Amino acid sequence: MAIVVSSASTIEIDRPGQKPRALIDPFQRAITYLRVSVTDRCDFRCVYCMAEHMTFLPKADLLSLEELDRLCSAFIAKGVTKLRLTGGEPLVRRGIMTLVHSLSRHLASGALEELTLTTNGSQLQTYASELKACGIDRVNVSLDTLDPEKFRAITRWGDLNKVIAGIDAAQAAGLQVKINAVALKGMNEDEIADLLEWSHGRGMDLTVIEVMPLGDIDESRLDQYLPLSIVRSRLAESYTLEDIDYRTGGPARYVRVGETGGGWVSLRLSHTISVSHAIAFGSRALELFTCVLVRMMPLTCDVRCAPRKTTSS
Ligand code: SF4
């Protein structure tokens, strides 16, 4: 059995033996992109994302790796062609590579066009080659500063050297890397151009993300908020920025940077960890939210019930 969210307020159930119906959003667009949060845990405590002492979901409330595999496979059967694993930090989930290996069968069959993940990079040195061997071609690495002390201040627990080593390993393994940097007032606002030069110099694209006022943190969001309009106008003082039409289904807007060899910077209006942005912006995307909920505007469903009540896909 699979859940179909077919319009603003109805859920249709596929019948056994029927070909699964495609997922259509309330604007009649096919859903082809699924983001899956495989854990709410992380080995960092970024000041804009988590409080230092977090209470995480009880393990029993998380979908098991097998349940995640069944759900992802059901969505793929219903037309999802691009699947992104997120967290928390996806690579700290115990046994995560079992899920990646298992999902890679859908790449081999051609049902899935892309399997990818967003990571903080701390575990990439360990997993980069294996991810590549599973058919993953691209990863997004969250990195807000190149200054080790600022990095520690932002992530509380992170080690910049480990992340850089992870990026090195990813590129050596043949993975394309995109850097995601959250723009933070008073923290990295003077470093965005350096991040741009560094990323493009290493053949990586950069997305600058506006911090979002959601989630349980210890600090004031207002102290962190830096509008992307300011980021853009500051970059425009030093670079030729050309808007381009490229879209990936998410809310980012892409800008080609004339002076850095043709690379682009994208400016995105929300932070993915805190909010199911892809849905909030009405794009053709869906998100399994912290392994428990599936959200698609305007509906939220508890996805634990489906794999726990039936053995059928
Ligand atoms: S922003 Fe990413 S790396 Fe930082 S605490 Fe949140 S999930 Fe972890």
Residues whose N, C-alpha, C, O or C-beta is under 5 A from the ligand:
A	BS01	SF4	C42 F44 R45 C46 C49 M50 G88 E89 N120 I273
